[in-house]
Amino acid sequence: MSSGASQKDPQVILTLDDVHTFYGSIEALKGISIEVREGEIVTLIGANGAGKSTTLRSINGLNPPRKGSIAFAGEDITRSSPHRIVGMGISQSPEGRRLFPRMSVLENLEMGAFQRTDRSAIREDLDRVYALFPRLAERKNQKAGTLSGGEQQMCAIGRALMARPKLLMLDEPSMGLAPILVEKIFEIIGEINEQGTTILLEEQTALMALDVAQRGYVLETGHVALADEAKALRQNEQVRKTYFGET
């Protein structure tokens, strides 16, 4: 590739380099190296316990690595606090949604913008979330705990978007949802990306994830087993057998 072409390559916004993360004495990540470029959807796929959620927890500061480094937008965030990481532009829709059940949909969405002071831009982002998820506009005064599973997932993604992230991390967005709702959620993930948000997607439904992503990493017991364009991973025989249930 010529240097002219490489200058036009999208900028790498997130880099994990040889990351080792532990829970007590148990090594959950054993030297993970990944990168995400601006404007991409990158997916992490793998079985339960492969290290997908731990990777996200290492990035967002909830479980910092013991060894290795993480850089975001050119800055080292390996030891940064979760609060600072959100302020820098990384937000997450967590596994299991974790909404505030007694607060309304609107209040939950506003919590996503808690670090922001630009009131008029917050209003714009609220309108954007309601345009992406019209159901949330209809339910804005309803307590979040009374929403259906699909509506709660929409609210969790909407809340993460209210931080106006440069990088949106999604942890198992399809979990517990009916297939028709999973399709809808993935359609909206594609739309969010088209609007300019870079996405790191951690997902067990590998086929859906590879359909929406440009690139993917397959994690196995804390290692990167495979890394490739999403299209190539979809056609990889080992991936098809292991994650699509093909024989």
N, C-alpha and C positions, 0 to 999 in steps of 0.2 A: 504493500500500500504506500502511495506517495505521501510525503509530509503534508501536502496540501489537503489530501483527503482526511488525514488524521486530525488536522486542525478543525475540520468540520464535524468530527465525531462528537456526539453529545458528551457533555462533561460528566465525569464520575462524581456523584454527589455523596455516596456512602461507600466506605471501604472497611471491611473487617479483615484483619491480617493476623493469621495464626492465633485465633482467639480460643483460649482455654477457660471454661467457666465451670465452677464447682457448686454443688449443694453440700455444704459441710465437707466431708472427705470424698464425696462421690464426684468424679469428673464427668460432667454432662456434655460439655463441648470439648473435643480433643483436637483442637487446631483447625478451626473453621476459617476459611478465607473466602469472602464473597464481595462482589461490588454491584452497586446499583447506579445506573446512569440517569441523568435528568430526563424526565418525560417517559421513562419506561414503566411497564409493570413487570416486576420480577417475582417469581413464585418459589417458595420453598415447599417441597413435597417430601413425604416420608411417613413411615408408620408411627403409631403412638410411641413416645419415648425416644424418637430419633434425634431430638434436640431442636425442633422447629420453634416451639414456644420459648425455650431457653435462649435461642438466638435473638428473639425479639426483646426478651428481658435484659439481655446483655446490652443491646443497643439503647433501650430506653432508660438505662441506669438503675433498674430495679434489682438487677443481679450482675454487677460489673465483673468483667473477666479478671482472673487472677494473673493471666499471662496473655500477651498479644495486645493489639491496639485496634481502636475503632475511630475512624475519622469521618466527620460530616461537614460538607461544604468547606473543605480545606482546614477544618479545626479538629484537634484531637479531643474527643469526648469520652475517652476510655474511663475516666474517673469523675465525670461530671454528674451533678445531681439530676434526678428525674425532672425537677422543676426547671432547671436551666436548659435541659434537652428539649423540653416542650417549647420554651421561649426561643430556642434556636430554629425551631420549625419542624420538629418531628412529633406527630401525634398518633395515637393508637386507638383502634376499636378493639377492646380486649376480648379474649375467649370468654364465652358465657355472658357477654353483654355488659354486666355490672352497672346497670343503671341505678339511679336513686329512686326506689320503687314508690315512695310516698310523695315525691315531687312530680309536678306536671311535666308533660313532654317539653313544653317551652322552657321550663326551669332547667331541665336536664340539658337542653341544647345550649342555654346560656352558660351553664357550667363549663362547657367546652371553650368558651371565650374568656375564662376568668382572668387570664393574664393580659388581656387586651384592654386598651383605653380608647381605641378609635370607634366611638359609638356609631357613627353613620356607616362605617364599613361593616360593623357587626350586623347592623340592620340588613345591609346588602347580602351578607353571607347567610343570614336567616332566610331571606327570600330565595336564595340559591338552594338551600337545603329543602325548603318547601316545594320548590320547582322539581327537584330530583325525587322527592318523596311526598307527593300530594297527600298521602294518607296521614302524614305527620301534621300537616296544616289542619286537616279535619279533626285531629285528635289533640291539638296543642294544649288544651286545658285539662285533658284527662291524665289521671295519675299513671306514671310509666309502668308501675307494677301490674296494672290491669290490662295492658296491651297484649296482643297475641305475640307469639315467638317471632314471627316475621316483622311485625311492627317494632318490637323491641330491638331487633337487629338493625332496622332502618334508623332508629333513634340513636343507637350506639355509633353507627357510621356518621350520622349527621352531627352528633356531638363532637366527634374527632375532627370533622371538617370545619367546625366553628373556630378551631384554633388557627385556621388558615395555614395549614401545614405545607412545607416544601416537600415533605415526605410523609405519606399516610401509610401506616402499618395496620394491616388487617389480620387478626388472629382467628382462624376458623370461622369465617362469616357464614358458612352454610350449615354450621352445627345445629342439629335438631329441627331443621326446617323441611317442609314438604318439598318434593322435587320441583313443583311449579314455582314456588317462592325462591328456591335456589337459583333457578334460571333468571328470575327477575332481579335478584340481588346482583348476580354476575353481570347482567346487562347494565345495571347502574354503575357497577365498578368500572366497566369499560367507558361509560359516559363521563365519570369523574376524571378518569385519565385523559380522555379527549379534551376536557376543559383545562388541562395543563398540570394536573397533580401527579407527581411521581408516586408509585405504589409498590410497597413490598408486601406480598400476599403470602400468608402461611395457611395452607389448606390441605385437608385430607382427601377431598374429592379431586383427585389428581387430574382427571379428564377435563373438568370444568376450569380448573386453574390453568392448565396448559393451553386451553382454548383462548383464554382472555390475555395471557401473558406473552411477552416477547421472548423472555429467557427464563430458565429455571435451574434450580439446584436440587438434586436429590440427596437428602440427608439419611444416613444410616448410622445408628448408635454413635452420634456425636461427630461423625466425619462427613465431608462432602464426598459422596460416592460417584456422582456424575454432575457435570455442569455443561449446559448446551443451550442452543436456541430452543424455544418451546416446541417448535414444529418437529425438530429432530428428536427431542425427548418423547414426543407423542408416538413417533414411529419406532422408537428403540424397543427391541424385542423384550429385553429384561424389564423395562418399565411397564410395558403392556401386560406382561405376565404378573408382575408383582402388584401393580397399582390399578390396573383396569380389570383384573380378574380373568384375563384371557389365558387359555391353555395352549 
